[in-house]
Amino acid sequence: MTSTIAIKKSLTDRNLWFERLVAVLALLNLCLVFFDLTYIHWRDLYLQVLPSITQAYDPIKGIQPHPETQNYLNKVTELEEQVLQAGLQSPQVENSLGELRLLSQQMIEDNPFDVANKSGTLAKIKNEIRLRTNQQSAREAFNMFWSQAYLSQIAWQSEINFFNLHIRTLINSNYYRDIDRFGNFISRFWLIDLPFIVIFALDFLARTFYISRRNPDLNWLEAMLRRWYDLFLLLPLWRWLRVIPVTIRLYQAHLLNLEPLRSQLNHDFAISFAEEITEMVGIQVIDQMQDAIRKGDLARWLFHPETRKPYIQLNGKNEVNAIAARLVNVSVYDVLPQLQPDIEALMQHSITSTLNQSPLYQQIQNIPGLNHLPHQLTEKLAHDLSDSIYNNLIKALSDPVAAELTSRLITNFQDVLEMELQKNYNIQELQTLLIDMPEEIKINYVKNIADSGVEKILYEANQIYKIIYR
């Protein structure tokens, strides 16, 4: 038994390490994808900080030095060598300066920076030269900058240092990028991406085979869909979508903790979903009730039970009748005995008020010695009447004949009530009231949900889950 557990633990650890290895490879591939996607945008930064990266990666993006701007920089380098060898006033330097003036005019007219979408760089170069020479026109500024008179007057070394520090860097950032036969820029990133895709494809097939073996009811397509997010690792397009499978794999390999985010997303989704469902269900029930009232279904359901659809009774009981009978029994046997003193007081007051209107009763009260007799008589009469009514009620509940008479009374009452309620003015008034009342309930129902939300319900549910799992 111990050896079996050890073997299972060893297999689990081995699977975890394999999951982590593949997850790290996927993360590395994703970093390369984002590097490739952002390389053109950040190339100038790489060129200044880590020029070796641009030397290695430019061929992958089909980037070459632009012939025109590169020739311009080569002429400047040649001019520096001529000045060192023959001096600034030599004829060779004058010829080189003339060529640079001509190349500067061509650069302004042709804009070789446009192919690389770097026209802003050319604008910056022209602005730097204008500020340096204090000229309004870039053409005049270049003509002045590349002249023996200007370089002799200002100092050759300071001006060439300015050019190498500010202008050469900007010109050197320009490039020419090859275009394929479809008119798109060349990118050979697929050469880097292909080994990763092969590894991910083999892993995907292995996982699909494993899932199909564990679930024989699934075909290969259904097994593949179990790992649908891994398909993004195999697509040569929209590579940025690989962030989805990479994030999931890092989470499954226990290299990334997404539990707080997952809990918050579930919390927000549950609140939003529960609130909308609760509102829709409540509103739908009330709307159906209002429709039933408008169509007269409620009256038919109450007064003509034979028209109802077949209704399933549990335990062989009609709960409505049982509840009504229970309420009657509780009222007669438990409630009325406790209310009998109040009933006697009310009946005595009614009898006394009636007798006070009689002249004979008033004369008896004026006879000495008999003035208390009417009060005693009314008290005795009220007590006897209440007892008689209460005893008759109890006998009626246990007497079959009384029960039959009561049933007939209820039936007649129902018939008369139905006849009266079916009169137009009664129907219209009751329908209006019964429709308006649910409408108010609906408005306040939704308002209460919107005000209080389902945060409390969700909190109680979480507490219950904690108790269960604890």
N, C-alpha and C positions, 0 to 999 in steps of 0.2 A: 504493500500500500504506500509506504514511504517512498519507494523508488518510483512508483507511478506519479506521485505528486511532484517529485523532483524532475522527472522527465517533462511533465506538463509545464512546470515553471521554467525549465530550460528552453522549451519551445516558445513560450510566451516572451521570454527575454530576447530570444533570437529574432522573433518576428518584430519586436519593438525596435531592435537595433536596425533591422532592415527597413522598417517604416521610416526611421529617422534618417537613414542614409538616403533613401529616395526623396524624402522631404527636403533635405539639405541640397541635393542636386537640383530639385525643382526651384528652390530659393536662389541658388546660384544662377540658374538659367533665367529666372525672372529679373535678377539684377543686370544680367547681360542684355536682356531685352530692353529694359528701361535705359541702360547706357546707350544702346543703339538708337533708341527713339529720341534721346536728348542730345546725341553727339553733335549734330549740326548746330544746334542752338548754343551749346557750350564749347564749341571748338575753339573759339578765340581765347577762352579762359585756359583750356588745356594747352594751347599753343604758347601761352605766356608762362604758365606755372609748370607744366609737365610736357615739354615739346616732344619727348620720346613717345608719348601716347599717340600724338597726332601722326608721327612718322610710321608707327605700327598700324594704326587704324585707318588712316586716309585711304590706302588701297582697298580696304573692305567697302568703303562708301564710294569708291570710284573717283576719289579726289586727287587731282594733280595740280602742281603749281601753274598758275595762269601764264601763258607764254608772254603776253604783253607786259603785265606788271612785273613778271620775273626778269624780263629783259631790261626793264627800267632799273630795277635794283642792281642788276649786273653792271650796267653802265655807271651807276654811282660808285660801285666797288672799284671799277676800272679807273674812274676819275681819282679816287683816293690814292691808288697806287701811282698814277702819273704825277700827282702833286708831290708825293714823297720823293719821287725819282728826279723830276725835272723842275719842280717849282710851280707856283700858281700862275705865273706870267708866261709860261711856255706855250708854243703854238699847239702842242698836243692837247694841253688842258683846254685851250680855247675851242678846239674842235669838239672835244667831249662835252663842254658846256653847251655848245650849239646843238649837239644831238639831244642833250637832256631837255633843252628848251623846246625842241621839236616834239620829243616824246611826251612832254608834259601837256602840250596842246592837244596831241592825239588822245591822251588819257582822258582829258576833260571832254572832248568831243565824243569819243567812242564809248566811254563809261564801261570798261571791262568788268566792273564790280557788279553790274546788273545781273549777270548770269547766276551769280551766287546769292542774289537777293541782298547785296551789301552796298546798295547805292548810298545808304547813310554813311558808310565808311568814307566814300569819296567826298561827300559833303563835309565831313569832319576834316579830311586832309586839306581841302581847299580853304576852310575856315582857319586852320592852323597856319597855313602859309600867308594868308592875308593879314592875320594878326602879327605874324613875325616881321613882315616887310612893310606893314602899315599901308597897304594898298586896298582899294575898293574892289578891284577885279582880280579873280583868281588867275586869269591869263597873265595880266601884268605882274602879279605877285610872283608867279613861277619864272617869268622872264627876268625879273630883277634878282630873284634868289640865285638863279644859275647864270650869273654874270661875274666877270673878273672884277669889275669895279666894286660891286656890292660885297663880294667875298673878301676883297683886299681892304675895303674900308671898315667893315664890321669885325673881321677876323675869321679866317678860314676855319680854324679848329673849333671855335664855338658854334659856328653854323653847321658844320658837318656833324658835330655831336648832337645838336638839336634835331637834325634830320634823322640820324640813326636812332635816337631815343624816342621821338614822337611820330615821325612820318614813316620810317622804314617798317616799324611794327604794324602800322595800319595797312600799308601796302602789302606786306608779307602775309596778312590774314586773308587776302583774296585768293581764290582758287578757281580752277575749272573742273567741272564734274561731268563725267561721261554720261551719255544718254543711250538707252537701248533702242531697239527698232520700234518699240511701241511709244516712244517719246517720254518714257519715265527715267528718272535718275537711276543709275546702276547702284545696286546694293547687294553685296555678297555675304550678307549676314547669315544667309541660309547655310553657308559652309560651316559656320560656328554652331548654328542651331541644329543641324542635322544629327550629330551624334546624340544630343539630348533627346531629340524626337524619337530616335531608334530605341533608346533606353526606355523612354516613357511608353512607347508602343508595346514593347515586350512586357513591361510591367502591367499594362492595361489588359493585354491578352491573358496573362497569367491570372490576374485577378478575376477576369470574366470566366475563365475555366474553373477557378476555385468556387466562384459563386454558383455556377451552373451545376457543379458536382454536389454542393451542399443543398441546393434547391432543385431537385429533378423536374419540378413542375415548370421551371422557367426555361425558355429557349435562349439562344445566344443573344438575340436582340434585347430581350427583357433583362438578361443578366448584364449586358452592357449599359443599359439605362440605369441600373442600380448605381453605377459609377459615372453618371452623365457628365459630372463636372471635370473628370479627367480628360474628356475629349478636347477641352481647350488647350491642353498641353500638346496636342497633335496638330493643331491648326497652324498653317504657315502665315495666316492672315490674322489681324486683330490680336496680335500676341499679347497686348496689355491685359486681355481678359484672363490670362494665366494667373493673375492675382487671386482669382477665385479658388482654383484647385490648390494653389500653393498655400493659401491661408487655411483651407480645410485640412490639408495634409500635415501642416505644422501643428494644428490643433489635435489631430488624431495621434500624432507622434509624441504628444505631451511636450512639445517645444514652444507652444504658444498658448497662453491661458485666455480663452475667450468666454469663460463662464460669466464674468460680470456683464459683458456686452450682451451675451445670449439671454441672461436673466432679465436685463433691462428691456431688450427687444420684445421678449415674451410678455413682460409686464405691460408695456405700452400697447402691444397688439391685443392682449386679452382685455384691457380696459376699453379700448376703442371698439373692438368687436362685440364685447358683451353689452356695452351701452347701446350700440346701434341695434343689435338683435332684440334687446329688451324693449326698446322704443317701438320697433316695427311690430313685434308680437303683440304688445299692449294695444297699439293703435289699430292693428288688424282685428283684434277681438272686439274692440269697441265699435269699429266700423261695421262689422258683421252684425253686432247687436242692434245698431241703429238701422241697418237695412232690414233686419227682421221686423223691427217695430213699424217701419214705413210700409212694408208689404202686408202687415197684419198677421204675420206668422206667430207672433207672441200671443195674441189673443186666441188664435186657433189652438195653440199648444196648451194654453191654460184651460180653455173651456171645452175643447174636444180632444181629449187624450187619445181617442181611437184613431185620430189622423196622424199620430206620431209615427216616425219610422221605428222599426223593431229596435227595442232598447234592451240591452243585456242587464239582467239583475244578478247581483252577487249575493250569495247566501240565501237566495229565494225570498228576499225582502224588498219591499218598496220603501226606500229610505225616506222619501218625503212623507208618506203616511205614518211611518214609524216615528219620525221626528215630531210630527203633529200630535200623535197620540201621547208621546212622552211628555211634550210640553203641557198638554191638557192634564195629565195625571199629576205632574209636578205642581201645576197651578192649583188644582183642587185639593190634593192631599198635603202639600207642604206649604204653599204660599198663602192660600186663603185662611187657614187656621191662625197664622201669625197676623193677618190683616183684619181678623174678625172684630177686634175692639174699634178699629177705625171705621169699619163698615157699620157697626152699631151706632157709633157717634154720628155718622152721616145720616143714617136712617132716622135716628131720634131727632136730629135737627130738622129734617124734612117733615116729619110728622108734626113736630111742634109748630113749625112755620105754617103748616096747613090748618092746624087746630086754632091757632091764634086768630085766624080770620073768622072763626065761628063765634057768634054772640053768646051761645050757651056755655062754651068753654071759658069765655071771659067772665061770665057770672059765677061759675063754679069757683074760679080763682079768688073771687071777692068774698066767698062764704068763709067765715072764721072756722078753722079746724080742718077745712077741706082744700086749702090753697096748695098744699103739697101733693094732693092726690093726682092732679093731672100730670105732674112731672113723673111720678112713680109709674103711672099708667103708660105714658109714652116710652119710658125707659124699658118697662117690661115688654111692651109691644115691639119695640125695635129689636130687643134681644131675641124674642120668639121668632120674629120674621127672619132675622139673619140665620138663626139655627135651622129654621125650616128650609130656607133656600139652600144652605150648605148640605143638609141631610138629603134634600132632593137631588142635589148634584151628585152626591156619592151613590145614591140609589140608581140614578140614571146611568152611571158608568157601569154598574153591575147588573142592571135589569135589561134583558134582551129586548123587551117591548120598547123600553125607553131608548135603547140604542137604535132600534129601527126608526122610531119617531125622530131621533136626532139626525139620523142619516137622511131621512126624508126632508127634514128641515134644511140640511146643508145642500141637498140637491135642488130644492125649490129656491133657496137663496142664490145658488149658482146660476140657475136659469133666469131668475129675475135680474140679477146683477149683469149677466151677459146681455139681456135684452136692453137694459138701460145703457150699458156701455156701448152698445152698437148704434146708439143714436149719434147722428153726425156731429153735433156740437161737443158731445162727450169724447168721441173718438178723436176729433181734431185737437181738442185741448190736451188730452192725455198723451197723444203722439208727440205733440209739441214739447210737452214737459219731459217725456221720456227720451226724446232725441237731444234736447238741450242739456239735460243732466249728464249723459255720457260725454257730450262734447266738452263740458267743463272739466269732467274727470280726465279726459284725454289731454287737455291743455295743461292741467296741473300735474298730471302724471309725467308728461315729458319734461315739464319745468323742474319737477323734483329730481328727476334723473340727471338733468343737466346741472342742477345746483349741487347735489350731493355726489353725483357720479357713482362709480362702482368701486372706488378705492377701498371703502370699508368692506364690501363683500369680498374683494380680492384678498384683502389682508386677512380676513377670517378664514378664507380657503387656504391660504399659505400656512396659517397657524394649525389648521387641521392636518395638512400634509406633514408638517413637522412632527405633530403628535403621533401620526400613523407610522412614519418612518423611524421615529425615535424608538 
